[in-house]
Amino acid sequence: MMKSKSRLAALCCSLAWLSAGIHAQTPVCDNNCLNAIATQYLLDVAKQDSSQLPWADQVRYTENNVGMMIGDGFWGADPAILGEGLLLPDASTGNVVWFGLTTEHGQAAYHGLRLKVLNRQITEVESYLGREGQPEVFAKADGYVRHTSFGEGVPAAGRQSREQLIALVDGYFNSKQQNNGQLQTSFTNDCEQKTNGMSITSGDHWAAKAVQGCEAQFKAGVFKPVDRIRARRYPVVNAETGVVVALSIEDHAARYVDYTMLDGKPLAVQVEYPNSRGKLDLFKIVDGKISHIDGVSVFLPYYINSLWQQ
């Protein structure tokens, strides 16, 4: 897969007006400032040159929950940006998340990137790259389409508070972890979930073949192999767009290879040895209901410690 030269050109143009936010004389890096730093980060990754970025004296960097030095991993693998990504800043936490497609030596990956900015300097970099070939779902990047609602505002009457948005996403995790058919969150009738570009709620995914739809899958007990969802963090919450970015680690103990849904229908686990999944998910919430979920999932050793939250 070839590098997207047009994408780099677009980033360069947008940086011209965004960069003013980096050096603004305000004590806090606002959303424009966060977007500018993230845009410069993406540009400089593609150039494999980290020398011009506003680094803090101490910076923590992980890639798929592995600590490393800036310049290692994705930085050194002939990286490129594909297509149009989505920037999600949150000045109240100092975090900005970028979600999109990147390549390493021409091979595409779904990429969730989090930057933490303090005093207009980068203090944390956290990347999750869902690459083809891992024991996890993956859809070809050339067919991927992100739902437009993630970039759209929510009418004032349909907005939730920051606390309500987090509670709905946390309820999603609790419902999946308990797997007893009881919901601790709410879904729209047309709710769709994608992981690494593949629809989990429709199409050819094993869960969709059993039951289709977000709410129906939870009520049927499709996700029984999920033992716990831990290290939950919510670095970006935007009440105006109804978008929550959630980071978590999902454990699969693989204590059995066959199980039944709540209606008695038999299913088989997809990976027959203990494993964990590192996840960065985007939740779209309208009128108090989750309408779309999209994100990155990577395969990790079972019960691995989170390097960001113990």
C-alpha positions as CSV (number, residue, x, y, z in Angstrom):
1,M,0.0,0.0,0.0
2,M,1.4,3.3,-1.0
3,K,1.9,6.3,1.2
4,S,-0.8,9.0,1.1
5,K,1.1,12.0,-0.2
6,S,-2.2,14.0,-0.5
7,R,-2.9,13.3,3.2
8,L,0.5,14.7,4.2
9,A,-0.1,17.8,2.1
10,A,-3.5,18.3,3.8
11,L,-1.9,18.0,7.2
12,C,0.8,20.5,6.2
13,C,-1.9,23.0,5.2
14,S,-4.0,22.5,8.3
15,L,-0.9,22.9,10.5
16,A,-0.4,26.5,9.2
17,W,-3.4,27.8,11.1
18,L,-3.4,25.1,13.9
19,S,0.1,25.8,15.0
20,A,-0.8,29.1,16.4
21,G,-2.5,27.2,19.2
22,I,0.7,25.6,20.3
23,H,2.3,28.9,21.2
24,A,-0.7,30.8,22.4
25,Q,0.0,32.8,25.5
26,T,-2.8,31.1,27.4
27,P,-1.8,29.0,30.5
28,V,-3.8,26.0,29.3
29,C,-3.5,24.3,25.9
30,D,-7.1,24.6,24.5
31,N,-8.6,22.3,21.9
32,N,-7.0,24.1,19.0
33,C,-3.7,23.9,20.7
34,L,-4.1,20.1,21.3
35,N,-5.2,19.6,17.7
36,A,-2.1,21.5,16.5
37,I,0.3,19.4,18.6
38,A,-1.3,16.2,17.4
39,T,-1.2,17.3,13.8
40,Q,2.5,18.2,14.1
41,Y,3.1,14.8,15.8
42,L,1.6,13.0,12.8
43,L,3.5,15.0,10.3
44,D,6.8,14.4,12.1
45,V,6.2,10.7,12.5
46,A,5.7,10.5,8.7
47,K,9.0,12.3,8.3
48,Q,10.6,10.1,11.1
49,D,11.9,13.3,12.7
50,S,11.0,14.0,16.3
51,S,13.4,16.9,16.8
52,Q,10.9,19.7,16.3
53,L,8.1,18.4,18.6
54,P,7.4,20.2,21.9
55,W,8.6,17.5,24.2
56,A,8.5,17.8,28.0
57,D,11.7,17.0,29.9
58,Q,10.3,13.5,30.7
59,V,8.1,11.7,28.2
60,R,6.4,8.3,28.6
61,Y,5.8,6.3,25.4
62,T,4.0,3.0,24.9
63,E,3.0,1.1,21.8
64,N,0.5,-1.7,22.3
65,N,1.1,-1.5,26.0
66,V,4.9,-2.0,25.6
67,G,7.2,0.8,26.9
68,M,9.8,2.1,24.4
69,M,11.8,5.1,23.3
70,I,10.6,7.7,20.9
71,G,12.0,6.6,17.5
72,D,11.4,2.9,18.1
73,G,8.5,0.8,16.9
74,F,6.1,2.6,14.6
75,W,8.4,5.6,14.4
76,G,11.1,3.6,12.7
77,A,9.0,1.4,10.4
78,D,8.7,3.7,7.4
79,P,5.3,5.0,8.8
80,A,2.7,6.9,6.8
81,I,-0.8,8.3,7.3
82,L,-3.7,6.9,5.2
83,G,-6.8,8.8,4.4
84,E,-8.6,11.2,6.8
85,G,-8.2,10.5,10.5
86,L,-10.3,11.9,13.4
87,L,-8.9,14.3,16.0
88,L,-10.6,14.3,19.4
89,P,-9.2,16.9,21.9
90,D,-10.3,17.4,25.5
91,A,-8.7,20.5,27.1
92,S,-10.2,19.6,30.5
93,T,-7.9,16.6,30.7
94,G,-5.0,17.8,28.5
95,N,-5.5,14.7,26.2
96,V,-6.0,14.5,22.5
97,V,-6.8,11.3,20.6
98,W,-6.3,10.6,16.9
99,F,-8.0,7.6,15.3
100,G,-7.3,6.6,11.8
101,L,-5.3,4.4,9.4
102,T,-1.5,4.2,9.2
103,T,1.0,2.0,7.4
104,E,4.4,0.4,8.3
105,H,6.4,-0.5,5.2
106,G,3.1,-0.3,3.3
107,Q,1.1,-2.6,5.5
108,A,-2.0,-0.9,6.9
109,A,-3.1,-0.8,10.6
110,Y,-6.0,0.7,12.5
111,H,-4.3,3.2,14.8
112,G,-5.5,4.9,18.0
113,L,-3.1,7.5,19.4
114,R,-3.3,9.4,22.6
115,L,-1.2,12.4,23.5
116,K,-1.1,14.1,26.9
117,V,-0.1,17.7,26.9
118,L,1.0,19.7,29.9
119,N,2.2,23.3,29.7
120,R,1.9,22.9,25.9
121,Q,4.5,20.1,26.0
122,I,4.0,16.4,25.2
123,T,4.3,14.3,28.4
124,E,2.7,11.1,27.3
125,V,2.3,9.1,24.0
126,E,0.1,6.0,23.9
127,S,-0.5,4.1,20.7
128,Y,-2.6,1.1,19.8
129,L,-2.1,-0.4,16.4
130,G,-4.4,-3.2,15.2
131,R,-2.3,-5.0,12.6
132,E,-3.3,-7.7,10.2
133,G,-2.1,-11.2,11.2
134,Q,-2.6,-11.0,15.0
135,P,-5.2,-13.4,16.5
136,E,-7.8,-10.7,16.4
137,V,-10.5,-9.5,14.0
138,F,-9.3,-7.4,11.1
139,A,-10.9,-6.0,8.0
140,K,-9.0,-4.8,5.0
141,A,-8.3,-1.1,5.4
142,D,-9.3,-0.2,1.8
143,G,-12.9,-1.0,2.6
144,Y,-13.1,0.8,6.0
145,V,-15.5,3.7,6.4
146,R,-15.8,5.5,9.8
147,H,-19.3,6.6,10.6
148,T,-19.8,10.3,10.1
149,S,-21.6,10.8,13.4
150,F,-18.3,10.8,15.3
151,G,-17.5,14.2,13.8
152,E,-21.0,15.7,14.2
153,G,-22.5,17.6,17.1
154,V,-25.4,16.5,19.2
155,P,-28.5,18.8,19.5
156,A,-28.5,20.5,22.9
157,A,-31.7,18.6,23.9
158,G,-30.0,15.3,23.3
159,R,-26.8,15.9,25.2
160,Q,-25.6,14.2,28.4
161,S,-23.2,15.6,31.1
162,R,-19.7,14.3,31.2
163,E,-20.6,12.1,34.2
164,Q,-23.6,10.7,32.4
165,L,-21.5,9.9,29.3
166,I,-18.9,8.0,31.3
167,A,-21.5,6.1,33.2
168,L,-23.1,4.9,30.0
169,V,-19.7,3.6,28.7
170,D,-18.8,2.1,32.1
171,G,-22.2,0.4,32.0
172,Y,-21.4,-1.0,28.6
173,F,-18.2,-2.6,30.1
174,N,-20.1,-3.9,33.2
175,S,-22.8,-5.5,31.0
176,K,-20.2,-7.2,28.8
177,Q,-18.2,-8.4,31.8
178,Q,-21.2,-9.8,33.8
179,N,-22.8,-11.3,30.7
180,N,-26.1,-12.2,32.5
181,G,-28.4,-10.6,29.9
182,Q,-29.0,-7.5,32.1
183,L,-28.1,-4.2,30.6
184,Q,-26.4,-1.4,32.6
185,T,-26.4,0.9,29.6
186,S,-28.6,1.9,26.7
187,F,-28.3,1.4,22.9
188,T,-30.1,2.8,19.9
189,N,-32.0,0.3,17.7
190,D,-29.5,0.7,14.9
191,C,-26.3,0.6,17.1
192,E,-23.3,-0.7,15.3
193,Q,-19.9,-1.7,16.7
194,K,-16.7,-2.1,14.7
195,T,-13.3,-3.4,15.8
196,N,-10.2,-3.0,13.6
197,G,-12.6,-2.1,10.8
198,M,-14.8,-5.2,11.1
199,S,-18.4,-5.0,12.1
200,I,-19.1,-7.0,15.3
201,T,-22.8,-6.6,15.2
202,S,-23.5,-7.5,11.5
203,G,-21.9,-9.4,8.7
204,D,-19.5,-12.3,8.9
205,H,-18.1,-11.9,12.4
206,W,-18.8,-14.9,14.6
207,A,-20.8,-12.8,17.2
208,A,-22.9,-11.4,14.4
209,K,-23.6,-14.8,13.0
210,A,-25.0,-15.8,16.4
211,V,-27.0,-12.6,17.1
212,Q,-27.1,-9.2,15.4
213,G,-27.2,-5.8,17.0
214,C,-25.5,-4.3,20.1
215,E,-28.4,-4.8,22.6
216,A,-29.4,-8.2,21.3
217,Q,-25.8,-9.5,21.6
218,F,-25.6,-8.4,25.2
219,K,-29.0,-9.8,26.1
220,A,-28.1,-13.2,24.5
221,G,-24.9,-13.6,26.5
222,V,-22.6,-13.8,23.4
223,F,-19.6,-12.5,25.3
224,K,-19.4,-15.1,28.1
225,P,-15.6,-15.7,27.5
226,V,-14.9,-12.1,28.7
227,D,-13.9,-12.5,32.3
228,R,-13.1,-8.9,33.3
229,I,-12.6,-5.5,31.7
230,R,-10.1,-3.5,33.7
231,A,-7.7,-0.5,33.6
232,R,-10.6,1.6,32.3
233,R,-9.8,5.1,31.4
234,Y,-11.7,8.0,29.8
235,P,-9.2,10.5,28.5
236,V,-11.6,12.3,26.1
237,V,-15.2,13.1,26.9
238,N,-17.1,15.6,24.7
239,A,-20.7,16.5,25.7
240,E,-21.2,18.6,22.5
241,T,-20.5,15.7,20.2
242,G,-21.5,12.9,22.6
243,V,-18.2,11.1,22.0
244,V,-16.2,9.2,24.7
245,V,-12.8,7.7,24.1
246,A,-12.3,4.7,26.4
247,L,-9.1,2.7,27.0
248,S,-9.3,-0.7,28.6
249,I,-7.8,-4.2,28.9
250,E,-10.2,-7.2,28.3
251,D,-9.2,-10.6,29.8
252,H,-10.1,-14.0,28.4
253,A,-9.1,-16.7,30.8
254,A,-10.1,-19.5,28.3
255,R,-11.2,-21.9,31.1
256,Y,-13.4,-23.7,28.5
257,V,-13.5,-24.0,24.8
258,D,-17.3,-24.4,24.4
259,Y,-20.1,-22.4,26.0
260,T,-23.8,-21.7,25.7
261,M,-25.6,-18.4,25.3
262,L,-28.4,-17.6,27.7
263,D,-30.9,-19.3,25.3
264,G,-28.8,-22.5,25.3
265,K,-27.4,-22.0,21.8
266,P,-23.8,-23.5,21.7
267,L,-20.8,-21.4,20.7
268,A,-17.0,-22.0,20.7
269,V,-14.3,-19.6,22.0
270,Q,-12.3,-18.1,19.2
271,V,-8.8,-18.5,20.9
272,E,-8.3,-21.5,23.1
273,Y,-5.6,-20.2,25.3
274,P,-5.6,-17.3,27.9
275,N,-5.2,-13.9,26.4
276,S,-6.0,-10.2,26.9
277,R,-7.0,-7.5,24.5
278,G,-5.8,-3.9,24.7
279,K,-8.5,-1.6,23.4
280,L,-9.1,2.0,22.4
281,D,-12.7,2.5,21.6
282,L,-14.8,5.5,20.5
283,F,-18.4,5.7,21.7
284,K,-21.0,7.9,20.1
285,I,-23.9,8.7,22.4
286,V,-27.1,10.5,21.5
287,D,-30.2,11.0,23.7
288,G,-28.6,8.9,26.4
289,K,-28.1,5.9,24.1
290,I,-24.9,4.4,22.5
291,S,-25.3,4.5,18.7
292,H,-21.9,3.7,17.4
293,I,-18.7,2.1,18.7
294,D,-15.5,2.0,16.7
295,G,-11.9,1.3,17.7
296,V,-8.7,-0.7,17.9
297,S,-8.1,-4.0,19.6
298,V,-4.7,-5.7,20.0
299,F,-3.7,-9.1,21.2
300,L,-1.8,-9.1,24.5
301,P,-0.4,-11.7,27.0
302,Y,-3.0,-12.9,29.5
303,Y,-3.5,-10.6,32.5
304,I,-0.7,-8.3,31.4
305,N,-0.3,-5.2,33.6
306,S,-1.5,-1.9,32.2
307,L,1.5,0.4,32.0
308,W,-0.9,3.3,32.5
309,Q,-3.1,2.1,35.3
310,Q,-2.5,-0.7,37.8
